[in-house]
Structure formats: C-alpha cells, structure tokens
C-alpha cells in the first residue's frame, strides 16, 4: 500500500473517530438536557402543588371566593402541566398517574366545600361542619401525598441528571481512550512503515558514504519508501559497476602512464644523444674545415645545428608539459609579486641593453603550487618580454583586480599583440600566431600555462589588439574559509 493511500486511510479513520466521539458527546449532552427539562418540569409541578395547597388551606379557613378561584386556576395549570406524559420509567409513570388522580380528587373535594344557604337548621349546620372538617382533612392529606409524589418525581429527575452526567463522563473518557488508542496505533504504524525504513535508508547512506558499496537496504515494503530502497540498491549496484569500470580504467591509465614514463625516458636519453652528436659534429666541421667549405656548405651546417638545437628545445618543452600534467600539487600561499620580481631581474640580466619597464603590483598572493605557478609566470613574463622586443618603450604590468566577485591576476604588455580572431588557437600545443623568423619559440609555453591553471581549477583568458599589446588574465580556485 502506498504511503499516500495509508495517509488517506489514517485521515479517514481519524475523521470517523472524531465524528463518532462528537456524536456520542452530542447524544450524552442531549440526555443531560432532557433530564434537566424533566427536572424543571417536576420542580414546576412541586411548586404548583405547594401553591394549590396554600390557597386550599386559605379557602378552608376563610371561605373567600378569591381563594377558591385561585385554587381553580392553579389546579387547571397543574392539569395542563401533568398532561404531557413524557416520562419513560414505569415507576415514574405510575407516580404520575397517581398524581393525576389525586389532583383531580382534591379539586373535586374542594368543589364540595361550597357554603350552604343560611336557611339550614343548627343540627344540619353541625353535620355540615363535621363533614367539611373531615373533607378538609382528606383534602390536605391528598395534597400532602401529591407533594410527596412530586418530590419523588424530582428525585427521579435528579437521578436521571446524575446518570446522564455519568454517561457524558463515560463518553468523554471513552473518546479520550479511543483517541489515545488511535494515536498509539498511528504512531506504531508510522514507526513501522515509515520511520524504521527511513532509518534503514539513513544507515544505508552512511554505509555507502563510508565505502561499503555492497550494503543493501532491503526494506521489502510496497510503498514509496520500498520503491526508494529498491532504487537505492539499484543505484549502489550501478555505482559498484561504475567504480569497477573506473578501477579498470585507472589500471589502464596507470599502465599508460608507465608507458609515457618509458617514452619520456627514451626521448630524454635516446633522442638527446643523436641530437647532441648532430650539433657537435656540425660545430666540429665548421671549426676544423670551415676554411675549406664554401658559404653554402657553411649555411647548411648552421641550419643543421639550428634544427638540432630547436629539436632539443622542443623535447625539453614536451617533457616539461608532461611533468606539469603528472606533478603532485602542494598548495600553499604564494607571493606572486616576489616571483614576478625575480623573473624580471633574470630577464633583464639576459639582455642588459633592453630597458623594459616592469610595473609589478605589491602584495599579490595566490593559493597555489609554488613550483608550478613559477613555471606559469615564467612563460607569461617571457612572452611579454619577447613580444615587446620591437617596441620603442617596452612596458610590462603585473597586477590584480576583482572581476565578478573573484580575484583575477594579469600580465599585460604593450608589444605586438595579436588578432583576437585567432585566440582559440592561442593555448594549443605547437600553435603560433607569429612566424619563428619574427619571434623565436616552440609554441608550447601557453599550453603549459593553461594546463597549470586547469590543475589549480582555475582559468586563463587573453585580450589583445594588433600593435597595441596583449593582456593575459588568470584566476585560481580560492581556498575554503
């Protein structure tokens, strides 16, 4: 069963429970209200009987016509009051029937107390007096019994009120118990069907995060959590397969790296020897037999030497590119301004006649590998120094700025620049935007620079115009604070 279905079922059960409890409370309250109505009715009956007793007693004593009329009015009201037979208990119905008869009898006897004409004799008057005395005594006894019956009805009503109140308390307690039972049952079901599976899923995530890729959730339910657990197991299975593939790829990559290392060793040792021989023998021919060679032969030997030396530089650059790719990063705070000043001093010593103005901003620091950032700055500043070689007042500016909320450093020059239409070729290996006859170089320096910044999770970009110089902006990943 889906969790949504369980939720709707739980909601329906809760609503039905609340409706049942509400209905029971309403029924119990109605019972209390009916009992109170009966109590008010019996109270009015008792009050009416007491009132009729008083006016009857007054009539017996004084025989005033007003008292007799009051007795008739009260008796009529009592008759109407007890005419509504709403009592259900047999004992109450019996008392009420007896009360009707007594009230009717009492009223009839009171009617018999009407004074006789004064024409009667003394003997008749004495007989009438004794008869009325007996009749009055009988009336008062009947009224006393009626009041007692009315009090009995009041007691019955009081008992009914108490019973109704006890039923209300019972209903409330039953409702609270039902709510508690529903709550406990709901909590047990939620814990069994939701919280426990979620806990197992949480445990599974911790196990997988710890590297236990063979851990299985195995919830087994048919709801959304069960689907989630099965998808989680499928995910871990896919991850195991992916990591196995990655492991195989890593092994293949390690083997390839070993081959690259062997190739680098071969290039470094096996190719350098022949190149040195070519350069050395060409130099020996020029020195020993230069006077016997014509100009064309000398030029050929010089070309052989230049080509072998250029090949040597290419080999050095390729090996440097390979080392940059494999070198392990040792990140720390590096003073970029100090590195730039050291490189600038070294370049000035290579050609003292050149008067390059170095504008190096103070206090530039980056979080990087010191050795690699030295290589990157060496290549960028050597390019700036090289491409300002034909500028009358060469100037190189090293600084930093804030761009889009992050720090960017730059190396700018006022050299020959280049056309931005060819900027996509700028960082490729062996890509040159100027002919070697104009500016020497292997075309690998900027490829090395780009790879260094990529290893630092940074980036490099360029802005330039022909004849107006070039600026290389670069940024490095900021350390987490």
Helices and strands as residue ranges (DSSP letters): H 3-62, H 65-83, H 90-111, H 122-190, I 191-195, H 196-209, H 224-266, I 267-271, H 272-289, G 290-292, H 295-326, E 331-335, H 336-350, E 357-360, E 365-369, H 370-387, E 395-403, E 406-413, G 420-425, H 445-455, E 459-464, E 470-475
